[in-house]
Amino acid sequence: MPLINELKMEEVSILIKKTSVKPLNVFDTTFYPSADEPIDRVLAYFLVMVAMDHRLSRPGRPYEALINGKLYRGADLLYYLGTKKFKEDPEFFTPERLVFITQSDVTEWLSVGDVSPPDAVLRAHLLNDIGVKSIKLFNGDFIKLLEISDDFLRKKDGYGLLDLLKIFKAYQDPVEKKSYLLTKFLTYRGIFKPIDNENRNVAVDNHLARIAVRLGLVELEEEFVKKIVKKIEFSHDEDVILRLCVREAYKILSKLSNIDVFVLDDVFWVFGRTVCTYDSPKCQECVFRDVCKAYKNSIFLTEHVYMDTWYY
């Protein structure tokens, strides 16, 4: 079982206070709806886009495109195209339309030239699932999710926002990466104001998992290390165990550094995309270099493999 390294947490918490700490700007109209859009449309946009936010790039097939002289890659390209669609056809994101979305619809929407996301059939299915269940359970009104939750992430009656999102296939991840990402977006937009802040967590994507292992926030057992070094794919349960430990580690780090857990999520997500990257980490630019486990032992530079998923 992975273990949280308390000493490393202390070291990193001290250093992170020296970094630039600021939340994601979810009002940037390049990627998100403008501030004057009605709540129901904004909620629909984020519910759909986060459902699509997984495994955009594959080995040898990056999801990136040059648009008007600017390179958009991964999530940036996804949300750029999402916002473009929202401006052109906001009804696209309604339950009534989601029910009928096809593989070709997804491919046409999220492609630029010969660049397209993988698993268009699965992505269409996830959106169909949201549409059908929203109509059957909420009369096609996404706002019901907020009303029923009463601004709770979890409720004893099982109807907190995190609980309700599990209705949808896209949000049934046991580590709740997409659910926490959506919650963060809605919280930043002021649409959802969680009462039970103790239930907030980071959205453990591949960047956050990779960084936690590299820094040594979590200590892995020998079997996990061997799989990472040999690039052997983790099983579903092994991946869940690792990510749950990583999620708890960041929650502790949030408390130690006195940085909001959602903001901490943003900081390490950006850090993972710009400095502690998958294939060519810029260690000389890293504020954590002197305490980083992977900097001292390069075998930990390799990211654990778990490809067959629509969660991360």
Rosetta blueprint (number, residue, H / E / L):
1 M L
2 P L
3 L E
4 I E
5 N L
6 E H
7 L H
8 K H
9 M H
10 E H
11 E H
12 V H
13 S H
14 I H
15 L H
16 I H
17 K L
18 K L
19 T L
20 S L
21 V L
22 K L
23 P L
24 L L
25 N L
26 V L
27 F L
28 D L
29 T L
30 T L
31 F L
32 Y L
33 P L
34 S L
35 A L
36 D L
37 E L
38 P L
39 I H
40 D H
41 R H
42 V H
43 L H
44 A H
45 Y H
46 F H
47 L H
48 V H
49 M H
50 V H
51 A H
52 M L
53 D L
54 H L
55 R L
56 L L
57 S L
58 R E
59 P L
60 G L
61 R E
62 P L
63 Y L
64 E E
65 A E
66 L E
67 I E
68 N L
69 G L
70 K E
71 L E
72 Y E
73 R E
74 G L
75 A H
76 D H
77 L H
78 L H
79 Y H
80 Y H
81 L H
82 G H
83 T H
84 K H
85 K H
86 F H
87 K H
88 E H
89 D L
90 P H
91 E H
92 F H
93 F H
94 T L
95 P H
96 E H
97 R H
98 L H
99 V L
100 F L
101 I L
102 T L
103 Q H
104 S H
105 D H
106 V H
107 T H
108 E H
109 W H
110 L L
111 S L
112 V E
113 G L
114 D L
115 V E
116 S L
117 P L
118 P L
119 D L
120 A H
121 V H
122 L H
123 R H
124 A H
125 H H
126 L H
127 L H
128 N H
129 D H
130 I H
131 G H
132 V H
133 K H
134 S H
135 I H
136 K H
137 L H
138 F H
139 N L
140 G L
141 D L
142 F L
143 I H
144 K H
145 L H
146 L H
147 E H
148 I H
149 S H
150 D L
151 D L
152 F L
153 L L
154 R L
155 K L
156 K L
157 D L
158 G L
159 Y L
160 G L
161 L H
162 L H
163 D H
164 L H
165 L H
166 K L
167 I L
168 F L
169 K H
170 A H
171 Y H
172 Q L
173 D L
174 P L
175 V L
176 E L
177 K H
178 K H
179 S H
180 Y H
181 L H
182 L H
183 T H
184 K H
185 F H
186 L H
187 T H
188 Y H
189 R L
190 G L
191 I L
192 F L
193 K L
194 P L
195 I L
196 D L
197 N H
198 E H
199 N H
200 R L
201 N L
202 V L
203 A L
204 V L
205 D L
206 N H
207 H H
208 L H
209 A H
210 R H
211 I H
212 A H
213 V H
214 R H
215 L H
216 G L
217 L L
218 V E
219 E E
220 L L
221 E L
222 E H
223 E H
224 F H
225 V H
226 K H
227 K H
228 I H
229 V H
230 K H
231 K L
232 I L
233 E L
234 F L
235 S L
236 H H
237 D H
238 E H
239 D H
240 V H
241 I H
242 L H
243 R H
244 L H
245 C H
246 V H
247 R H
248 E H
249 A H
250 Y H
251 K H
252 I H
253 L H
254 S H
255 K H
256 L H
257 S H
258 N L
259 I L
260 D L
261 V H
262 F H
263 V H
264 L H
265 D H
266 D H
267 V H
268 F H
269 W H
270 V H
271 F H
272 G H
273 R H
274 T H
275 V L
276 C L
277 T L
278 Y L
279 D L
280 S L
281 P L
282 K L
283 C H
284 Q H
285 E H
286 C L
287 V L
288 F L
289 R H
290 D H
291 V H
292 C L
293 K H
294 A H
295 Y H
296 K H
297 N L
298 S H
299 I H
300 F H
301 L H
302 T L
303 E L
304 H L
305 V L
306 Y L
307 M L
308 D L
309 T L
310 W L
311 Y L
312 Y L
